[in-house]
């Protein structure tokens, strides 16, 4: 049972790291695109926010799975 908590902790850490890397790359690409085409900042921002919300949704799903596996009896 103790290994389930360890595995859930490692899994949650990996989920958070993955989400952080994904959102970081997303924001970097959006800033680069807005630097190249300043007139498209509104469209780029909207696309970035939608994509970031999807990444966070997947990360939340992964964290819920980790919690469910840790508390499974």
C-alpha positions in Angstrom: 0.0 0.0 0.0 2.9 2.4 0.7 4.1 1.9 -2.9 0.8 3.1 -4.2 1.3 6.4 -2.4 4.8 6.6 -3.8 3.7 5.8 -7.3 0.8 8.3 -7.1 3.3 11.0 -5.9 5.7 10.3 -8.8 2.8 10.2 -11.3 1.5 13.5 -10.0 4.9 15.0 -10.2 5.3 13.8 -13.8 1.9 15.2 -14.7 2.7 18.6 -13.3 6.2 18.7 -15.0 4.6 17.7 -18.3 1.9 20.3 -18.1 4.5 23.0 -17.1 6.7 22.2 -20.1 3.7 22.1 -22.4 2.3 25.5 -21.3 5.8 27.0 -21.3 6.4 25.9 -24.9 2.9 27.1 -25.8 3.5 30.5 -24.4 7.0 30.8 -25.9 5.6 30.0 -29.3 2.7 32.4 -28.9 5.1 35.2 -27.9 7.3 34.5 -30.9 4.4 34.5 -33.2 3.1 37.8 -31.9 6.5 39.3 -32.3 6.5 38.3 -35.9 2.9 39.4 -36.6 1.8 42.0 -34.1 -1.5 42.6 -35.9 -2.6 39.0 -35.0 -2.1 39.3 -31.3 -5.8 38.8 -30.5 -6.1 35.6 -32.5 -2.9 34.3 -31.1 -3.9 35.0 -27.5 -7.2 33.3 -28.0 -5.7 30.2 -29.4 -3.1 30.1 -26.7 -5.6 30.4 -23.9 -7.8 27.6 -25.4 -4.7 25.3 -25.9 -3.5 26.1 -22.3 -6.9 25.2 -20.9 -6.8 21.9 -22.8 -3.4 21.1 -21.4 -4.5 21.9 -17.9 -7.6 19.8 -18.4 -5.4 16.8 -19.3 -3.2 17.5 -16.3 -6.1 17.6 -14.0 -7.4 14.3 -15.4 -3.9 12.8 -14.8 -3.9 14.0 -11.2 -7.4 12.6 -10.6 -6.2 9.2 -11.9 -3.2 9.4 -9.5 -5.4 10.2 -6.6 -7.9 7.4 -7.4 -5.1 4.9 -7.7 -3.5 5.9 -4.4 -6.8 5.7 -2.5 -7.9 2.4 -4.1 -8.5 -0.2 -1.4 
